[in-house]
Amino acid sequence: MNTPDLFQIRIKNSQTQLAVDEALIQEVSSYLLKSEKVTFADISLAIVDNPMIRELNQNYLEHDYDTDVLSFLLECQIDPSKQEADLRGAGKTIEGEIIVSAEMAVSMSEVYDWSADHELLLYIIHGLLHLCGYDDLSDEEILLMRTKEQQILNHWGLTIPRREE
């Protein structure tokens, strides 16, 4: 599923804690955007360490703690004729940024007893879903996001380990 003209995912890896499979990240990202029926996406994805994501979290969100993923929707246009009730990305042209912490992925993968690569993919999927219009501000929305995350990972035969919210 190669759709380079529709989904541009630019990856900048500035960390050293985890070897990153950029091809898989591209594949998963394109699959998610296609599944959500996004019309076009231009996404900048930065893979960083904890000090960098903490600094960004402080500077942009005024949160003084490490986090796993930050997402920033820079521009979004919607074609109303292509909208679908159960797909928040449908008909959207999206420009955004996602920042994920590989260091956090390594740490949390040990807690949840699965691969750091898969934990990092989960962060990227979560960030992309935010850009598509999903949020995690209520129990209902959290459940919907978790369901969407698992649906994407199902394509690769992966199951998210159980987590406490």
N, C-alpha and C positions, 0 to 999 in steps of 0.2 A: 504494500500500500504506500507507494511513493507519490506524494502530491506536493512537490517543492514549490509550484507556482501558487498554490492556495495557502499553504501554511509554512511560513518562514520562522524557523526557530534558531536563533543565534545563541550559541552556548559559549560562555566564558568561564573557564574553570581556573580559579585562582587559589585553590587549596591543595594540600599535599597529604591529607589523611586517608583519602580513598581514591583508588583508580576508578575512572568514570568511563562507562560505555556510552559514548556519545551517539553511536548508531542506534542503540536501543532506546535512548532518551528521545531521539528524533522519531523513531517508530511509534513509541507509546504516545507521544504528544500528538502526532498526526492522527493516530487511531482515535484518541479522545476527541479531538476537534472534528474529525469526520463523523464520529458517532453522535456528537452533539449538533451536527449539521451546521457548523459555523461556515459562513461563506468565504471568509478570508481572515487570516491571523498573521500578525507580525509580532513575534514574541522574543524578547531578550531574556535569556535565562542565565543567571549568575550562580555559580556553585562556589560557596565561600566557606570560611571557618567560623567558629563561634564568636571570636572578637569582632569580626566584620559585621556579622548579622546583628549582633547586639548594638553596635554603633549605628547601623541603619535603623534598627528598631527605635533607638533613642531619638535619632535625628528626625525621623519622619512620622513616628507614631507616639513619641514621648513615652515609650514603654522601656523601663530600665531592667531588662532581663534578656537572656538568650532565648531564641525561638527557633523553630524548625523551618518555617517558610514565611516569606512576605510576598504579597502580590499587589501590584499597582496597575489598575486599569487606566491607561493614558487616554485612550479614545475608543469609542464604541458607536457604531452606526447600526441601525436595525432596519431590515427590509420587512415591513409588516406582513407582506404577502407570504413570507416564508416562515413566520413564527409558528411554533407548536407548543401547546400547553405543557407537555412533559419534558421538553428539551429547551432549557433556557439559553442555549447557545444558538439555536436555530435562527438562521437569517441574519446573524450578526457579523459585522466586520470589526475585528478586535485588534487594538494595538496595546501591548502591555509589557510589564516587566515582572519577572518572578526571581526571587532570591531564595536559595535553599542552603542550609548548612550541612555539609558533608560530615563535619565533626559531630553534629547532633545525631545524624543518621547512624554513624558508627556507634555512638554511645547508646542510643535507643535500641539499636538492633540487638545489642547484648541483653537489654531488659526484656525485649519481646521474643528473643530467641529465633531470629531469622536474619537473613543476609542484610548487610548495610546497603548493598546495591538496591535491594527491594524497598528498604525503608526510604532511601533517597527518591526512588520512583514514586512512592506514595506521596512524598512532599510535593513533587512536581505535579502529580495528578491533582492534588488538593489545590495548589496554586492555579492551575489551569481551570479547574471548576469555578474558583472564585472569579476569574476573568470572564467566564461564560455567564456568570450571574447568580451562582449559588452562594449561600452564606452559611455560617454556623453560629448564628446568634440566638437560636431557640432550639429546644430539644427536637422538634419536628424537622427543622432544617439540618441539624446535625445528623439525624438519622438518614435524611435524603442524601446528604453528601457522602456518608459512609457507604450507603447503597451504591451510589454512582461510582465511588472509588473501587469498590469490590467488583462491580460490573466490568470496569476497564481491566483490572488485574486478572479477572477470570479468563480473558483472551490469552493470557500467558500462563494459565494454570496456577496462578498464585492466590493464596488466601491470606488476608490480613490477620495477623494474630489479634486475639481479643485484647481490648484496651479498656482501661477505666477512664471515663471523661472527667 
